Amino acid sequence: MNAGQASGQERPVLMMRTLVRGLAWDVGLPLAVYYVLHLARATDWAALLAATGAAGCRLLWTALKRHSLNPFAMLMVIVFGLGLVLSFLTGDPRFLLLKDSAITGGLGISFLVFAALGHPLTVDAVKTWRPERAADIDRDFHSNPAAHRWHLKVSIVWGVGLFAEAGTRAVLVYLLPIDVMVGLSAALAVIAFAALIAWTIRDRKRQQAAWSP
């Protein structure tokens, strides 16, 4: 195997690692802050404020370091910020739990909308996380059919998965007691993200040969 072939085979692995690592920081960090405080019985307002702050700090850090806006970090600021505003509108505990669905559902819809527009969020995200390869990533997406299909597929799967998680919670909120749903709500998000990340890793490994030049 020559150096060019090795480089071609390593490229999708590096791309996958970059995608997963970036998602863990941009999406996982504010979600973790929110649910840890939520489970620690902090007020919903405090948990949402802390999560919005974490997403905002991440957005500011990447903007200053890489001189570009991070699409996922920006999305998390908007979603959690919206939840923060909604927390002032009602004291209904079930409505407060539904904000968790608004968070993951909003993310899911964003994945699907951008995929439908032909510009999946994963492309901009990976370019933000690896600015030194932004031109190569963009060129690969537009010229490599395998890369193009993979980004679209990942965006659609994440969109459907997150929207399904949001819908499941929305139904369970009105079927189960509040004290059960407080813990189950956090578990649903953890399970959904863990399953989607595991699927992304597994699928990327299956597609390595197709992506190699």
Backbone as a printed PyTorch tensor [residue, N CA C, xyz], in Angstrom:
tensor([[[  0.8510,  -1.1990,   0.0000],
         [  0.0000,   0.0000,   0.0000],
         [  0.8830,   1.2440,   0.0000]],

        [[  0.6390,   2.1660,  -0.9430],
         [  1.4690,   3.3560,  -0.9890],
         [  0.9100,   4.4440,  -0.0700]],

        [[  1.6980,   5.5430,   0.0600],
         [  1.3100,   6.6070,   0.9800],
         [ -0.0080,   7.2390,   0.5890]],

        [[ -0.2650,   7.3840,  -0.7180],
         [ -1.5030,   7.9960,  -1.1890],
         [ -2.7150,   7.1760,  -0.8100]],

        [[ -2.5960,   5.8250,  -0.9470],
         [ -3.7040,   4.9510,  -0.5810],
         [ -3.9660,   5.0080,   0.9190]],

        [[ -2.8530,   5.0180,   1.6950],
         [ -3.0160,   5.0760,   3.1500],
         [ -3.6980,   6.3580,   3.5560]],

        [[ -3.2790,   7.4660,   2.8950],
         [ -3.8950,   8.7530,   3.2100],
         [ -5.3670,   8.7330,   2.8780]],

        [[ -5.7420,   8.1140,   1.7410],
         [ -7.1430,   8.0500,   1.3410],
         [ -7.9800,   7.2480,   2.2990]],

        [[ -7.3950,   6.1750,   2.8740],
         [ -8.1460,   5.3440,   3.8000],
         [ -8.2510,   5.9920,   5.1780]],

        [[ -7.2240,   6.7750,   5.5510],
         [ -7.2490,   7.4100,   6.8600],
         [ -8.1820,   8.6150,   6.8900]],

        [[ -8.4170,   9.2400,   5.7140],
         [ -9.1950,  10.4710,   5.6670],
         [-10.6040,  10.3140,   6.2240]],

        [[-11.3880,   9.2820,   5.8140],
         [-12.7300,   9.1470,   6.3830],
         [-12.7220,   8.8540,   7.8710]],

        [[-11.6740,   8.1450,   8.3530],
         [-11.5840,   7.8650,   9.7870],
         [-11.3890,   9.1640,  10.5580]],

        [[-10.4900,  10.0200,  10.0580],
         [-10.2590,  11.3100,  10.6990],
         [-11.5180,  12.1790,  10.6460]],

        [[-12.2290,  12.1140,   9.5190],
         [-13.4620,  12.8850,   9.3770],
         [-14.5000,  12.4420,  10.3930]],

        [[-14.6040,  11.1150,  10.5760],
         [-15.5750,  10.5680,  11.5180],
         [-15.2300,  10.9910,  12.9440]],

        [[-13.9380,  10.8880,  13.2830],
         [-13.5180,  11.2730,  14.6250],
         [-13.7690,  12.7590,  14.8710]],

        [[-13.5050,  13.5590,  13.8620],
         [-13.7340,  14.9980,  13.9830],
         [-15.2130,  15.2840,  14.1960]],

        [[-16.0730,  14.5900,  13.4360],
         [-17.5170,  14.7910,  13.5520],
         [-18.0150,  14.4270,  14.9430]],

        [[-17.6000,  13.2600,  15.4410],
         [-18.0530,  12.8030,  16.7530],
         [-17.5200,  13.7030,  17.8630]],

        [[-16.2350,  14.0750,  17.7770],
         [-15.6440,  14.9390,  18.7910],
         [-16.3110,  16.3200,  18.7940]],

        [[-16.5680,  16.8390,  17.6120],
         [-17.2140,  18.1420,  17.5150],
         [-18.6250,  18.1210,  18.0730]],

        [[-19.3820,  17.0560,  17.7540],
         [-20.7390,  16.9330,  18.2830],
         [-20.7290,  16.8320,  19.8050]],

        [[-19.7290,  16.1260,  20.3350],
         [-19.6410,  15.9720,  21.7880],
         [-19.4650,  17.3300,  22.4630]],

        [[-18.6610,  18.2190,  21.8560],
         [-18.4440,  19.5410,  22.4310],
         [-19.6270,  20.4720,  22.1750]],

        [[-20.0780,  20.5340,  20.9360],
         [-21.0930,  21.5220,  20.5680],
         [-22.4850,  21.1690,  21.0670]],

        [[-22.8370,  19.8910,  20.9720],
         [-24.1720,  19.4460,  21.3820],
         [-24.1300,  18.8100,  22.7690]],

        [[-23.1320,  17.9520,  22.9900],
         [-23.0690,  17.2120,  24.2450],
         [-22.8160,  18.0770,  25.4600]],

        [[-21.9430,  19.0920,  25.3350],
         [-21.6090,  19.9270,  26.4830],
         [-22.8250,  20.6570,  27.0660]],

        [[-23.5590,  21.4450,  26.2590],
         [-24.7270,  22.1230,  26.8460],
         [-25.8110,  21.1650,  27.3140]],

        [[-25.9910,  20.0450,  26.6070],
         [-26.9780,  19.0560,  27.0480],
         [-26.5710,  18.4490,  28.3870]],

        [[-25.2810,  18.1520,  28.5300],
         [-24.8010,  17.5720,  29.7850],
         [-24.9940,  18.5470,  30.9350]],

        [[-24.6540,  19.8200,  30.6980],
         [-24.8420,  20.8440,  31.7310],
         [-26.3090,  20.9180,  32.1330]],

        [[-27.1940,  20.9200,  31.1380],
         [-28.6270,  21.0330,  31.4140],
         [-29.1370,  19.8480,  32.2280]],

        [[-28.8200,  18.6340,  31.7780],
         [-29.3820,  17.4510,  32.4400],
         [-28.7330,  17.1690,  33.7950]],

        [[-27.4480,  17.4720,  33.9540],
         [-26.8060,  17.2870,  35.2610],
         [-27.4670,  18.2010,  36.2970]],

        [[-27.6790,  19.4670,  35.9310],
         [-28.3410,  20.3980,  36.8460],
         [-29.7980,  19.9960,  37.0630]],

        [[-30.4250,  19.5060,  35.9990],
         [-31.8160,  19.0660,  36.0840],
         [-31.9470,  17.9220,  37.0920]],

        [[-31.0510,  16.9410,  36.9940],
         [-31.0890,  15.7920,  37.8960],
         [-30.6550,  16.1760,  39.3060]],

        [[-29.8570,  17.2430,  39.4130],
         [-29.4380,  17.7300,  40.7380],
         [-30.5230,  18.5870,  41.3870]],

        [[-31.6780,  18.6450,  40.7300],
         [-32.8520,  19.3640,  41.2390],
         [-32.6580,  20.8750,  41.2600]],

        [[-31.8260,  21.3670,  40.3560],
         [-31.7460,  22.8160,  40.1710],
         [-33.0400,  23.2660,  39.5080]],

        [[-33.3670,  24.5310,  39.6270],
         [-34.5770,  25.0250,  38.9820],
         [-34.4330,  24.9090,  37.4640]],

        [[-35.5490,  24.7720,  36.7860],
         [-35.5120,  24.6450,  35.3410],
         [-34.8660,  25.8880,  34.7100]],

        [[-35.1690,  27.0370,  35.2900],
         [-34.6020,  28.2900,  34.7890],
         [-33.0810,  28.2710,  34.8990]],

        [[-32.5620,  27.8150,  36.0570],
         [-31.1150,  27.7850,  36.2750],
         [-30.4330,  26.8060,  35.3230]],

        [[-31.0550,  25.6440,  35.1140],
         [-30.4750,  24.6420,  34.2160],
         [-30.4230,  25.1580,  32.7840]],

        [[-31.5030,  25.8080,  32.3510],
         [-31.5460,  26.3500,  30.9940],
         [-30.5580,  27.5000,  30.8290]],

        [[-30.4430,  28.3280,  31.8560],
         [-29.5050,  29.4510,  31.8000],
         [-28.0670,  28.9410,  31.6960]],

        [[-27.7400,  27.9240,  32.4960],
         [-26.3880,  27.3650,  32.4710],
         [-26.0880,  26.7140,  31.1270]],

        [[-27.0640,  25.9850,  30.5700],
         [-26.8720,  25.3310,  29.2800],
         [-26.7050,  26.3600,  28.1640]],

        [[-27.5210,  27.4190,  28.2140],
         [-27.3950,  28.4890,  27.2260],
         [-26.0220,  29.1480,  27.3360]],

        [[-25.5580,  29.3550,  28.5850],
         [-24.2420,  29.9400,  28.7950],
         [-23.1270,  29.0480,  28.2690]],

        [[-23.2530,  27.7240,  28.4900],
         [-22.2400,  26.7850,  27.9950],
         [-22.1820,  26.8050,  26.4740]],

        [[-23.3620,  26.7980,  25.8380],
         [-23.4040,  26.8530,  24.3700],
         [-22.8490,  28.1800,  23.8630]],

        [[-23.1620,  29.2660,  24.5730],
         [-22.6610,  30.5810,  24.1720],
         [-21.1540,  30.6770,  24.2960]],

        [[-20.5990,  30.1240,  25.3660],
         [-19.1390,  30.1270,  25.5500],
         [-18.4590,  29.3220,  24.4510]],

        [[-19.0580,  28.1880,  24.1060],
         [-18.4990,  27.3660,  23.0280],
         [-18.5390,  28.1200,  21.7040]],

        [[-19.6450,  28.8010,  21.4350],
         [-19.7760,  29.5740,  20.1980],
         [-18.7360,  30.6930,  20.1610]],

        [[-18.5790,  31.4000,  21.2710],
         [-17.6180,  32.5010,  21.3380],
         [-16.1890,  32.0000,  21.1870]],

        [[-15.8790,  30.8840,  21.8180],
         [-14.5210,  30.3220,  21.7550],
         [-14.1350,  29.9490,  20.3310]],

        [[-15.0310,  29.2490,  19.6330],
         [-14.7200,  28.8470,  18.2580],
         [-14.6740,  30.0620,  17.3320]],

        [[-15.5240,  31.0490,  17.5940],
         [-15.5330,  32.2440,  16.7480],
         [-14.2160,  33.0140,  16.8740]],

        [[-13.7160,  33.1130,  18.1030],
         [-12.4670,  33.8350,  18.3290],
         [-11.2610,  33.0470,  17.8210]],

        [[-11.2960,  31.7300,  18.0010],
         [-10.1460,  30.9090,  17.6270],
         [-10.0630,  30.6810,  16.1310]],

        [[-11.2250,  30.4570,  15.4910],
         [-11.2240,  30.0570,  14.0810],
         [-11.8100,  31.1030,  13.1550]],

        [[-12.2570,  32.2260,  13.7280],
         [-12.7940,  33.3290,  12.9280],
         [-13.9620,  32.8820,  12.0390]],

        [[-14.8000,  32.0030,  12.5970],
         [-15.9960,  31.5580,  11.8760],
         [-17.0400,  31.1290,  12.8930]],

        [[-18.3010,  31.2000,  12.4980],
         [-19.3810,  30.8110,  13.3960],
         [-19.6000,  29.3100,  13.3360]],

        [[-19.7290,  28.7070,  14.4990],
         [-19.9530,  27.2710,  14.5990],
         [-21.4560,  26.9970,  14.4960]],

        [[-21.9160,  26.2890,  13.4450],
         [-23.3620,  26.1130,  13.2460],
         [-24.0590,  25.3610,  14.3680]],

        [[-23.4260,  24.3100,  14.9080],
         [-24.0620,  23.5510,  15.9660],
         [-24.1060,  24.3360,  17.2700]],

        [[-23.0110,  25.0200,  17.6050],
         [-22.9940,  25.8240,  18.8270],
         [-24.0330,  26.9370,  18.7510]],

        [[-24.1560,  27.5540,  17.5790],
         [-25.1480,  28.6150,  17.3980],
         [-26.5650,  28.0580,  17.5550]],

        [[-26.7890,  26.8840,  17.0060],
         [-28.0980,  26.2500,  17.0890],
         [-28.4570,  25.9420,  18.5380]],

        [[-27.4660,  25.4820,  19.3200],
         [-27.7320,  25.1660,  20.7130],
         [-28.0360,  26.4290,  21.5220]],

        [[-27.3670,  27.5240,  21.2090],
         [-27.6560,  28.7940,  21.8810],
         [-29.1040,  29.2060,  21.6180]],

        [[-29.5240,  29.0830,  20.3540],
         [-30.8890,  29.4710,  19.9800],
         [-31.9240,  28.5830,  20.6670]],

        [[-31.6930,  27.2600,  20.6360],
         [-32.6670,  26.3160,  21.1820],
         [-32.7920,  26.4650,  22.6970]],

        [[-31.6530,  26.4910,  23.3930],
         [-31.7120,  26.6300,  24.8500],
         [-32.1930,  28.0200,  25.2520]],

        [[-31.7900,  29.0350,  24.4810],
         [-32.2690,  30.3830,  24.7590],
         [-33.7740,  30.4790,  24.6240]],

        [[-34.3110,  29.7750,  23.6280],
         [-35.7600,  29.7450,  23.4340],
         [-36.4410,  29.0590,  24.6130]],

        [[-35.8520,  27.9700,  25.0670],
         [-36.3950,  27.2770,  26.2300],
         [-36.3740,  28.1560,  27.4650]],

        [[-35.3160,  28.9620,  27.5910],
         [-35.2010,  29.8790,  28.7250],
         [-36.3350,  30.8990,  28.7090]],

        [[-36.6330,  31.4290,  27.5210],
         [-37.7310,  32.3920,  27.3920],
         [-39.0630,  31.7330,  27.7170]],

        [[-39.2670,  30.5050,  27.2030],
         [-40.5310,  29.8060,  27.4250],
         [-40.7430,  29.4460,  28.8910]],

        [[-39.6400,  29.2870,  29.6360],
         [-39.7710,  28.9120,  31.0530],
         [-40.4850,  29.9880,  31.8680]],

        [[-40.5210,  31.2070,  31.3590],
         [-41.1940,  32.2920,  32.0730],
         [-42.6880,  32.3650,  31.7440]],

        [[-43.1120,  31.6120,  30.7230],
         [-44.4790,  31.7680,  30.2480],
         [-45.4980,  30.9060,  30.9680]],

        [[-45.0320,  29.8280,  31.6050],
         [-45.9780,  28.9330,  32.2640],
         [-45.2940,  28.1970,  33.4030]],

        [[-46.0820,  27.8270,  34.3910],
         [-45.5430,  27.0560,  35.5110],
         [-45.9620,  25.5990,  35.4370]],

        [[-46.6270,  25.1940,  34.3640],
         [-47.0690,  23.8180,  34.2060],
         [-45.8570,  22.8930,  34.1240]],

        [[-45.6880,  21.9560,  35.0780],
         [-44.5140,  21.0850,  35.0660],
         [-44.4200,  20.2210,  33.8080]],

        [[-45.5650,  19.8330,  33.2610],
         [-45.5190,  19.0190,  32.0440],
         [-45.0100,  19.8490,  30.8610]],

        [[-45.3960,  21.1060,  30.8270],
         [-44.9020,  21.9760,  29.7670],
         [-43.3940,  22.1620,  29.8850]],

        [[-42.9090,  22.2520,  31.1390],
         [-41.4670,  22.3870,  31.3450],
         [-40.7250,  21.1610,  30.8170]],

        [[-41.2890,  19.9780,  31.0110],
         [-40.6650,  18.7610,  30.4910],
         [-40.7140,  18.7370,  28.9640]],

        [[-41.7650,  19.3030,  28.4040],
         [-41.8820,  19.3340,  26.9470],
         [-40.7960,  20.2010,  26.3130]],

        [[-40.2020,  21.0950,  27.0930],
         [-39.1070,  21.9000,  26.5420],
         [-37.9250,  21.0220,  26.1590]],

        [[-37.7640,  19.8770,  26.8550],
         [-36.7110,  18.9460,  26.4680],
         [-36.9600,  18.4400,  25.0500]],

        [[-38.2290,  18.2000,  24.7470],
         [-38.5760,  17.7670,  23.3870],
         [-38.3530,  18.8910,  22.3860]],

        [[-38.6050,  20.1340,  22.8270],
         [-38.3700,  21.2700,  21.9330],
         [-36.8880,  21.3720,  21.5710]],

        [[-36.0260,  21.0350,  22.5290],
         [-34.5810,  21.1130,  22.3020],
         [-34.1420,  20.0680,  21.2750]],

        [[-34.4320,  18.7980,  21.5510],
         [-33.9830,  17.7450,  20.6320],
         [-34.7940,  17.7640,  19.3390]],

        [[-36.0820,  18.1080,  19.4400],
         [-36.9070,  18.2020,  18.2320],
         [-36.4320,  19.3220,  17.3250]],

        [[-36.0590,  20.4630,  17.9310],
         [-35.5350,  21.5740,  17.1360],
         [-34.2510,  21.1990,  16.4170]],

        [[-33.3900,  20.4560,  17.1010],
         [-32.1630,  19.9810,  16.4670],
         [-32.4810,  19.0440,  15.3130]],

        [[-33.4220,  18.1210,  15.5600],
         [-33.7930,  17.1630,  14.5180],
         [-34.3490,  17.8380,  13.2830]],

        [[-35.2350,  18.8030,  13.4810],
         [-35.8170,  19.5270,  12.3540],
         [-34.7300,  20.2870,  11.5860]],

        [[-33.7800,  20.8640,  12.3060],
         [-32.6980,  21.6020,  11.6550],
         [-31.8700,  20.6810,  10.7610]],

        [[-31.5530,  19.4860,  11.2600],
         [-30.8290,  18.5100,  10.4470],
         [-31.5930,  18.2140,   9.1560]],

        [[-32.8980,  17.9820,   9.2810],
         [-33.7110,  17.5900,   8.1290],
         [-33.8760,  18.7360,   7.1310]],

        [[-34.1010,  19.9440,   7.6380],
         [-34.2980,  21.0970,   6.7500],
         [-33.0440,  21.3740,   5.9270]],

        [[-31.9000,  21.4040,   6.5860],
         [-30.6610,  21.6900,   5.8630],
         [-30.3070,  20.5570,   4.8950]],

        [[-30.6330,  19.3260,   5.2580],
         [-30.4010,  18.2110,   4.3330],
         [-31.3020,  18.3480,   3.1080]],

        [[-32.5640,  18.7330,   3.3280],
         [-33.5000,  18.9140,   2.2150],
         [-33.0430,  20.0330,   1.2890]],

        [[-32.3640,  21.0370,   1.8490],
         [-31.8510,  22.1400,   1.0350],
         [-30.5590,  21.7780,   0.3170]],

        [[-30.0820,  20.5540,   0.5590],
         [-28.8690,  20.1030,  -0.1130],
         [-27.5890,  20.5710,   0.5360]],

        [[-27.6880,  21.0820,   1.7490],
         [-26.4980,  21.5770,   2.4440],
         [-26.5320,  21.0770,   3.8840]],

        [[-26.2370,  19.7870,   4.1000],
         [-26.3320,  19.2120,   5.4430],
         [-25.4490,  19.9250,   6.4540]],

        [[-25.9400,  20.0200,   7.6650],
         [-25.2120,  20.7030,   8.7310],
         [-23.8540,  20.0690,   8.9950]],

        [[-23.7300,  18.7870,   8.7410],
         [-22.4750,  18.0950,   9.0380],
         [-21.3090,  18.6640,   8.2400]],

        [[-21.5720,  19.1600,   7.0390],
         [-20.4910,  19.7110,   6.2170],
         [-19.9240,  20.9740,   6.8660]],

        [[-20.7820,  21.9270,   7.1970],
         [-20.3210,  23.1550,   7.8270],
         [-19.6840,  22.8770,   9.1820]],

        [[-20.2480,  21.9140,   9.8990],
         [-19.7130,  21.5920,  11.2140],
         [-18.2910,  21.0550,  11.1130]],

        [[-18.0740,  20.0960,  10.2320],
         [-16.7340,  19.5160,  10.0870],
         [-15.7450,  20.5650,   9.5930]],

        [[-16.1830,  21.4560,   8.6990],
         [-15.2940,  22.5230,   8.2230],
         [-14.9190,  23.4600,   9.3640]],

        [[-15.8620,  23.7060,  10.2760],
         [-15.5770,  24.5570,  11.4210],
         [-14.6040,  23.8840,  12.3760]],

        [[-14.7900,  22.5730,  12.5840],
         [-13.9350,  21.8440,  13.5090],
         [-12.5400,  21.5940,  12.9290]],

        [[-12.4290,  21.5730,  11.5850],
         [-11.1230,  21.3740,  10.9480],
         [-10.9040,  22.4610,   9.8930]],

        [[-10.7270,  23.7040,  10.3280],
         [-10.6190,  24.8210,   9.3780],
         [ -9.4550,  24.6820,   8.4060]],

        [[ -8.4000,  23.9780,   8.8160],
         [ -7.2560,  23.8180,   7.9230],
         [ -7.5880,  22.9500,   6.7060]],

        [[ -8.6980,  22.1980,   6.7810],
         [ -9.0910,  21.3350,   5.6730],
         [-10.4490,  21.7470,   5.0970]],

        [[-10.8900,  22.9590,   5.4050],
         [-12.2190,  23.4030,   4.9760],
         [-12.4010,  23.3120,   3.4630]],

        [[-11.3910,  23.7680,   2.7080],
         [-11.5000,  23.7350,   1.2450],
         [-11.5850,  22.3050,   0.7380]],

        [[-10.7760,  21.3980,   1.3170],
         [-10.8020,  19.9920,   0.9000],
         [-12.1380,  19.3410,   1.2250]],

        [[-12.6720,  19.6460,   2.4060],
         [-13.9520,  19.0680,   2.8260],
         [-15.0750,  19.5360,   1.9050]],

        [[-15.0770,  20.8270,   1.5960],
         [-16.1070,  21.3700,   0.7140],
         [-16.0000,  20.7710,  -0.6860]],

        [[-14.7780,  20.6690,  -1.1920],
         [-14.5650,  20.0980,  -2.5190],
         [-14.9650,  18.6180,  -2.5490]],

        [[-14.6100,  17.9040,  -1.4720],
         [-14.9410,  16.4840,  -1.3920],
         [-16.4530,  16.2750,  -1.3930]],

        [[-17.1670,  17.1400,  -0.6540],
         [-18.6190,  17.0120,  -0.5860],
         [-19.2670,  17.2140,  -1.9490]],

        [[-18.7490,  18.1720,  -2.7310],
         [-19.3560,  18.4870,  -4.0200],
         [-18.8720,  17.6090,  -5.1670]],

        [[-17.6900,  17.0030,  -5.0200],
         [-17.1450,  16.2280,  -6.1310],
         [-17.1290,  14.7230,  -5.8950]],

        [[-17.2000,  14.3060,  -4.6380],
         [-17.1540,  12.8880,  -4.3070],
         [-18.5700,  12.4030,  -3.9820]],

        [[-19.1950,  11.6230,  -4.8600],
         [-20.5730,  11.1630,  -4.6180],
         [-20.7320,  10.4030,  -3.3060]],

        [[-19.7120,   9.6080,  -2.9430],
         [-19.7980,   8.8400,  -1.6990],
         [-19.8420,   9.7740,  -0.4900]],

        [[-18.9940,  10.8030,  -0.5020],
         [-18.9800,  11.7650,   0.6030],
         [-20.2930,  12.5500,   0.6480]],

        [[-20.7900,  12.9360,  -0.5290],
         [-22.0440,  13.6830,  -0.6190],
         [-23.1930,  12.8690,  -0.0330]],

        [[-23.2990,  11.6080,  -0.4310],
         [-24.3780,  10.7390,   0.0590],
         [-24.2530,  10.5080,   1.5670]],

        [[-23.0090,  10.3570,   2.0210],
         [-22.8260,  10.0590,   3.4420],
         [-23.2690,  11.2240,   4.3150]],

        [[-22.8780,  12.4370,   3.9650],
         [-23.2830,  13.6020,   4.7480],
         [-24.8090,  13.7540,   4.7660]],

        [[-25.4390,  13.5440,   3.6060],
         [-26.8940,  13.6360,   3.5510],
         [-27.5440,  12.5510,   4.4040]],

        [[-27.0070,  11.3360,   4.3010],
         [-27.5750,  10.2210,   5.0670],
         [-27.4390,  10.4590,   6.5650]],

        [[-26.2530,  10.8810,   7.0010],
         [-26.0370,  11.1290,   8.4270],
         [-26.9710,  12.2190,   8.9410]],

        [[-27.1230,  13.2800,   8.1720],
         [-28.0060,  14.3730,   8.5820],
         [-29.4570,  13.9100,   8.6910]],

        [[-29.8950,  13.0980,   7.7430],
         [-31.2780,  12.6040,   7.7650],
         [-31.4930,  11.6610,   8.9470]],

        [[-30.5470,  10.7540,   9.1740],
         [-30.6870,   9.8100,  10.2870],
         [-30.7040,  10.5430,  11.6260]],

        [[-29.7960,  11.5180,  11.7880],
         [-29.7930,  12.2980,  13.0280],
         [-31.0880,  13.0990,  13.1650]],

        [[-31.5580,  13.6620,  12.0710],
         [-32.7970,  14.4280,  12.1240],
         [-33.9860,  13.5790,  12.5330]],

        [[-34.1340,  12.4280,  11.8860],
         [-35.2460,  11.5290,  12.1990],
         [-35.1140,  10.9940,  13.6230]],

        [[-33.8870,  10.6040,  14.0040],
         [-33.6730,  10.0490,  15.3370],
         [-34.0050,  11.0350,  16.4410]],

        [[-33.5390,  12.2740,  16.3000],
         [-33.8000,  13.2820,  17.3300],
         [-35.2700,  13.6900,  17.3590]],

        [[-35.8830,  13.7560,  16.1850],
         [-37.3060,  14.1070,  16.1410],
         [-38.1460,  12.9930,  16.7630]],

        [[-37.7450,  11.7290,  16.5320],
         [-38.4580,  10.6000,  17.1250],
         [-38.3080,  10.6060,  18.6450]],

        [[-37.1050,  10.9510,  19.1210],
         [-36.8840,  11.0460,  20.5690],
         [-37.7730,  12.1160,  21.1770]],

        [[-37.8660,  13.2640,  20.4970],
         [-38.7090,  14.3590,  20.9800],
         [-40.1780,  13.9480,  21.0040]],

        [[-40.6210,  13.2580,  19.9540],
         [-42.0130,  12.8190,  19.8950],
         [-42.3380,  11.7920,  20.9620]],

        [[-41.3970,  10.8830,  21.2170],
         [-41.6050,   9.8660,  22.2480],
         [-41.7690,  10.5140,  23.6190]],

        [[-40.9080,  11.4930,  23.9240],
         [-41.0140,  12.1860,  25.2010],
         [-42.3400,  12.9300,  25.3080]],

        [[-42.7450,  13.5930,  24.2310],
         [-43.9730,  14.3790,  24.2530],
         [-45.1760,  13.5040,  24.5920]],

        [[-45.1800,  12.2820,  24.0850],
         [-46.2800,  11.3560,  24.3820],
         [-46.1960,  10.8760,  25.8270]],

        [[-44.9810,  10.4810,  26.2560],
         [-44.8130,   9.9270,  27.6050],
         [-45.0820,  10.9530,  28.7000]],

        [[-44.8400,  12.2370,  28.4070],
         [-45.0780,  13.2940,  29.3940],
         [-46.5210,  13.2700,  29.8800]],

        [[-47.4540,  12.9080,  28.9950],
         [-48.8680,  12.9000,  29.3490],
         [-49.3840,  11.5080,  29.7120]],

        [[-48.4870,  10.5060,  29.6820],
         [-48.8960,   9.1510,  30.0450],
         [-48.3290,   8.7050,  31.3860]],

        [[-47.1750,   9.2870,  31.7670],
         [-46.4880,   8.8530,  32.9850],
         [-46.4960,   9.9600,  34.0370]],

        [[-46.3190,   9.5920,  35.3050],
         [-46.2430,  10.6010,  36.3780],
         [-45.0480,  11.5310,  36.1710]],

        [[-45.1590,  12.7500,  36.6770],
         [-44.1080,  13.7480,  36.5190],
         [-42.7840,  13.2720,  37.1050]],

        [[-42.8270,  12.6800,  38.3290],
         [-41.5790,  12.2810,  38.9640],
         [-40.8540,  11.1990,  38.1770]],

        [[-41.5920,  10.3680,  37.4590],
         [-40.9660,   9.3460,  36.6040],
         [-40.3510,   9.9930,  35.3760]],

        [[-41.0540,  10.9500,  34.8090],
         [-40.6040,  11.5750,  33.5610],
         [-39.3820,  12.4650,  33.7530]],

        [[-39.1830,  13.0130,  34.9530],
         [-38.0110,  13.8640,  35.1780],
         [-36.7240,  13.0870,  34.9010]],

        [[-36.6450,  11.8750,  35.4480],
         [-35.4730,  11.0420,  35.2040],
         [-35.4740,  10.4330,  33.8250]],

        [[-36.6450,   9.9860,  33.3690],
         [-36.7370,   9.3340,  32.0700],
         [-36.4160,  10.2940,  30.9330]],

        [[-36.7560,  11.5660,  31.1010],
         [-36.4870,  12.5630,  30.0680],
         [-34.9960,  12.6590,  29.7830]],

        [[-34.1990,  12.7090,  30.8560],
         [-32.7450,  12.7620,  30.6830],
         [-32.2330,  11.4750,  30.0530]],

        [[-32.7810,  10.3400,  30.4800],
         [-32.3400,   9.0500,  29.9430],
         [-32.6240,   8.9480,  28.4480]],

        [[-33.7790,   9.4470,  28.0130],
         [-34.1290,   9.4050,  26.6010],
         [-33.1020,  10.1610,  25.7520]],

        [[-32.6930,  11.3360,  26.2160],
         [-31.7180,  12.1250,  25.4700],
         [-30.3730,  11.4210,  25.4050]],

        [[-29.9350,  10.8740,  26.5370],
         [-28.6420,  10.1740,  26.5770],
         [-28.6580,   8.9670,  25.6450]],

        [[-29.7290,   8.1920,  25.7040],
         [-29.8400,   6.9990,  24.8630],
         [-29.8680,   7.3730,  23.3840]],

        [[-30.6350,   8.4110,  23.0550],
         [-30.7470,   8.8300,  21.6510],
         [-29.4050,   9.2780,  21.0950]],

        [[-28.6980,  10.1290,  21.8270],
         [-27.4050,  10.6230,  21.3430],
         [-26.3660,   9.5120,  21.2990]],

        [[-26.3620,   8.6290,  22.3070],
         [-25.4100,   7.5210,  22.3190],
         [-25.6560,   6.5940,  21.1250]],

        [[-26.9320,   6.3090,  20.8470],
         [-27.2710,   5.4260,  19.7290],
         [-26.8910,   6.0580,  18.3840]],

        [[-27.1380,   7.3560,  18.2470],
         [-26.8230,   8.0330,  16.9840],
         [-25.3140,   8.1320,  16.7630]],

        [[-24.5660,   8.4000,  17.8250],
         [-23.1120,   8.4480,  17.6970],
         [-22.5660,   7.0700,  17.3510]],

        [[-23.0750,   6.0230,  18.0220],
         [-22.6290,   4.6580,  17.7390],
         [-22.9510,   4.2790,  16.2940]],

        [[-24.1360,   4.6440,  15.8360],
         [-24.5070,   4.3520,  14.4490],
         [-23.5940,   5.0870,  13.4740]],

        [[-23.2780,   6.3430,  13.7650],
         [-22.4150,   7.1340,  12.8860],
         [-21.0360,   6.4880,  12.7630]],

        [[-20.4770,   6.0630,  13.8840],
         [-19.1610,   5.4130,  13.8700],
         [-19.2080,   4.1180,  13.0600]],

        [[-20.2330,   3.3140,  13.3190],
         [-20.3490,   2.0270,  12.6190],
         [-20.5510,   2.2260,  11.1230]],

        [[-21.4110,   3.1760,  10.7590],
         [-21.6790,   3.4120,   9.3450],
         [-20.4590,   3.9640,   8.6300]],

        [[-19.7220,   4.8570,   9.3160],
         [-18.5240,   5.4210,   8.6890],
         [-17.4960,   4.3480,   8.3980]],

        [[-17.3690,   3.3770,   9.2990],
         [-16.4300,   2.2780,   9.0830],
         [-16.8480,   1.4470,   7.8680]],

        [[-18.1590,   1.2560,   7.6970],
         [-18.6510,   0.4810,   6.5500],
         [-18.4110,   1.2060,   5.2400]],

        [[-18.3780,   2.5340,   5.2920],
         [-18.2800,   3.3320,   4.0710],
         [-16.8510,   3.7200,   3.7150]],

        [[-15.8780,   3.3130,   4.5080],
         [-14.4920,   3.7290,   4.2580],
         [-14.0230,   3.3730,   2.8550]],

        [[-14.3120,   2.1490,   2.4320],
         [-13.8630,   1.7060,   1.1200],
         [-14.5080,   2.5380,   0.0000]],

        [[-15.7920,   2.8890,   0.1760],
         [-16.4890,   3.6560,  -0.8520],
         [-15.9610,   5.0730,  -0.9650]],

        [[-15.4280,   5.6150,   0.1600],
         [-14.9660,   6.9790,   0.1700],
         [-13.5180,   7.1050,  -0.3190]],

        [[-12.7880,   5.9990,  -0.2980],
         [-11.3900,   6.0450,  -0.7000],
         [-11.2570,   6.3940,  -2.1660]],

        [[-10.3090,   7.2800,  -2.5400],
         [-10.1620,   7.6810,  -3.9380],
         [ -9.6080,   6.5530,  -4.7920]]])
